[in-house]
Amino acid sequence: MKKGVRDNINAYSFILPFAFIYMVFLFLPFIYSIYLSFNQVTDFSDVFGGLSFVGLKNYLFLFRDKEFWWALVVTLYYALIIIPLNIVVSLLLAILLRKRYRLNSMYRTFFFLPFVLDAFVVGIVWTFIYAGRYGLLVNILKPLIGGIYETGFLGNAKTVMPSVALAMTLKGAGFGMILYIAALDGIPKEVYEAAELDGATGLKKLWYITLPLIQPVTTFMVIIGIIGALSAFAEFYAMTGGGPIVYKWGTPLGMTKVTGLYLFNHFSNLRLGLAAATSFVLLVLALGLSITYSKIQRKR
């Protein structure tokens, strides 16, 4: 047997286990979900055979559903808060902890550890911190927050979304911090030295050198932020359940009922076709927004 053929056989033998797992647990369910989105389950004892083809009915329902559009609005609101906040906090941590001080490794570890925790667990912890009357934060800020002391930060329609965004930013900022530290370490010192010779101050070096040269990391942070906002579920399920209720368009709607909760409600109520259709609409939105932002940054 020729050496090239033997090497290919060896290579594919290493790939096969992963390829099998990918086919069974990812690719085939993905294909089935596409098929399911054009159907309605009529026999829940047989989700493969008990289907009724409904064509585009599930997708048309979504575009006529007020709750779906509200979920998109709420998700956009959440994204507009958490993405810039996460970038700013991550970059500040990276700048502060970039230099090799004595305890920097320990501080980096402390800030990164929350990232590996489950979002549901983190949400439960923050629920007690934000709670009314007995919550830690409301008791510290009692003289400043007025009526929020009774409802807590998660029970007030104006503060609930920024509160969730702040909690998730503190959870995930450690990951962005590591990315920005690597990007900052990759900037040649000669660039800063040349700028100093031209009379550049610290702020000018940050604005004209640092920020442009770490733009690829910022683009990546924005893209994963978009995907994360559209798929956010565990934190809202743990902290708010979709509430508090507000009245919009003549309908009672959840102030934090994001698209992840909207999809989960269809799934939990066994509207599997609608749940599948929702997931693919969100997939198209995530891809469209991510590609558009990448192209804009590339032109810049």
N, C-alpha and C positions, 0 to 999 in steps of 0.2 A: 504494500500500500504506500502511495506517495506521501511524503511528509506533510504537504499542504492539506491533503484530504484528511489525514489523521489529526492534524491540528484543528481542522474544522469540526470533526466529530467530537473531539474533546471539548471544544468551546461550546458547541450546542448541547452537550450532555450537562454542562454546568447551567445553561440557560433553561433547560427543560423544566426543572422543578418550579422555578418562578413563573415560567410561561403557563404551566398547568394551573397554578394557583390564580394567576391573573385571569385566565380564561374562565375558570369556574366561579370565582368570587367577585370579579370586576366586569369583564367584558360581556359575558352572557347576561348578568343582571342588568347591565346598561342597555343591551339590545331588547331585553324583555320589558324594561321600563318604557322604551320608546313605543313598543307595541301596546303596552298597557294604557298609555296616554290617549290612544284612539279607541279605547274600549271602556265598558262599564262592567264591573264585577256583579254578576247576578247570582252566583252560587259560591258562597264563601268557603264551602268545604272543598272546592276545586277551583283555585284561582288561576289555573292554567286552562282548564276546559270550560269553566263556567263564566265565560265572557260574552258580552254583547257589543258588537261593533257599533260605535256611535260617530265615527268620523272626527270632525273638528269640533264637536259639541263641547267637549271639556275645555278646549282653548277659547271658544267663543264665550263660554260661561265666565271665564276669568276676566275677559275684557269688558264684560257687562257688570261684574261684581264690584260694588262699592268697597267692600272690605278688602279686596285684593288691591285696588288702587290706593286705599288708605294705608295698607301695609307697605306699599312701595314708597309712599310719602314719608311714613315714619322711619323706614329703613334709610332713606336718603338723609333725613334729619340726623339719624344716628351716625351715618358715615361722615357727614360734614363736621361732626363734633370729634369723633374718635380718631379719624385719620390724621388731621393736622395736629391734634393733641399728642397722639402717639409719636409722630415724627419729631415734634419739638422736645418732648420729654426724653426720648431716646437719644437725640443729638446732644442735649445738655448733659445727660449722664455720660455719654461717650467723651465729650470734651473734658468733663471734670475728672473722669477716671482713666483717661488715656495714659497719662504719665505714670511711670512706675514708682509710686510711693510705697512706703512700707506696708500699709494695710490695703492697698488698692485691690489686690487679688481677692481678699476677703469681701470687700464691698461689692466687687463685680459679681461674686458668687451670690451674695444676699439679694442683689437686684435681679439676677437671672433666675433664681429658684422659683419664684411665683409662676414663671412661664411654663414650667413643667407640670404644674398642678392642674387638675381638671377644672374647667370653667364652672361646672355645677357646684363643686366644693367651694371655690372662691366666691361664687355668688351667695351661697348660704352664709358664709362668714360676713360678707358685706351687708347682708340683710339685717343681721343683728347690730352692726355698726350704724346703719342708717335708720333703724327702727325709731318710732316715736316714743316719747316718754322715757323709756328705759335704755334707748340706744346711746352708745358712747358719744357719737358726734353731736347729737341734738343736745345732750347735757353739757358738752363743752361750749357749744355755740348758743346756748339757751337765750342769753340776753339779746342776740342779734337776729334770730330767725322767726320770732313771732309765732304765728299759727302753725308753722311747720313743726314746732315742738310736739304737737298733738298727732299729726298725721305721719310724721317722719318724712325723710327726703324721698322715699319711694312711694309715698301716698299722695304726693302733690304733683299735679300735672305739669307744672312749670319746672320742677327740679328733678323729676324722675329720670329723664333721659340723660341729662348731664351727669347725674349721679352714677348711672350704670356705665356710661362712657369713661368716667374717671376711674372707676373700679377696674374696668377691663384694660385701661391704659396702664395702670400700675401693675397689672398682671403681666402684660405683654411687652412693656418697655425694655425689659432686660434683653429680649431677643434683638430688638432694634439697636440697643446699645452695643451688643457684640458686633453687629454688622457695621455700624458706624465707626467703631474703634478700628476694625480691619481696614475700612476705607480711608480713615484719617492716617493710619500708619503707612498706607500706600502712596501718599502724596510726597513727592521728593522734597527734601529740605531746601534744595537749591532754589525752588520756586519762591518760597517765602523769603529767602535771603536776597534774591533779585528784587522782590517787591519792597523789602526794607530799604534797599539802596535807592529805590525810586521814591522813597518817602511815604510808603503805605503804612497806615496805622493799623491797630489790631482789628477794628471794625471793617476797614477796607479789605484787609486780608481775608477776613471771614466771608465778606460779601462777594468779592471778585475772584477769590482763589478757592477757599474751602468749599463753599456751597456748590459752585459749578462742578468741581472735581469729584464730589460725592453724589452728584445727581443720579448716577445709575442705581445707587442704593436707595435713594429717595423714591425713584420710579418704582423699584421693587416693593418698597413699603406701601406706596399708594395702591399698587395692583393687589397685593395680598390683603390690604385694608378693604378694598372694594369687595373682594371675594368673601372676606370674613364678615363684613356687614350684611351681605345678602344671605349668608348661611348662618348668621347668628341665631342661636336657639337656647343653648343650655343656660347662659347667663340670665336671659329674660325669663325662662321657665322657672329658674330658682329664685330670682329676685322680685319679679313683678307678676308673673302669670299673664302678662298682656295688659294689665291695668296701669293706672286708674282709668275709669271710664270717663270719656268726654263725648259731647254731642256735636257731631259734624255731619253736614249734608242731611240733617234731619234723622240721623241714625246714631244710636249709642255705639261708640267704637273705643277700643283699647288704645290708650296713649302710647303704649310700648308693644303693641301687637305687630311685630316686625314680620317680614316674609317667612322667616324660619318658623315662627309660631303659627302663621296662617297655614303653611304646608302641613305642620304637625297636626293641626285640628282636622284637616281633611283625612289624614292618615289614621288618626285615632278614631274617627267616626266611620272608618272603613270605606271612605270615598276614594278608593285607590287610584282610579283613573284620573280624578281631579288632582290628587297628590302628585302623580307622575307628570301630568301636564304642567303643574306649577313648577316642579323641579326643572323642567326643560326650558320654561320661559325664563327662570332665574339664571340658568346656565347661559342662555343666549345674551341676557343682559350683562352678566359678568364678563363674558368674552368680548362683547361689543364695547363696553366701557373701558376695559383693560387695553384692548387694541387701540382704541381712539386716543387714550392718554399716552400710550407708548409712541404713537405716530406724532403727536403734538410735541412731545419731548425730543424726539429725534430731529424734527425740523428745527427746533430751537438750538 
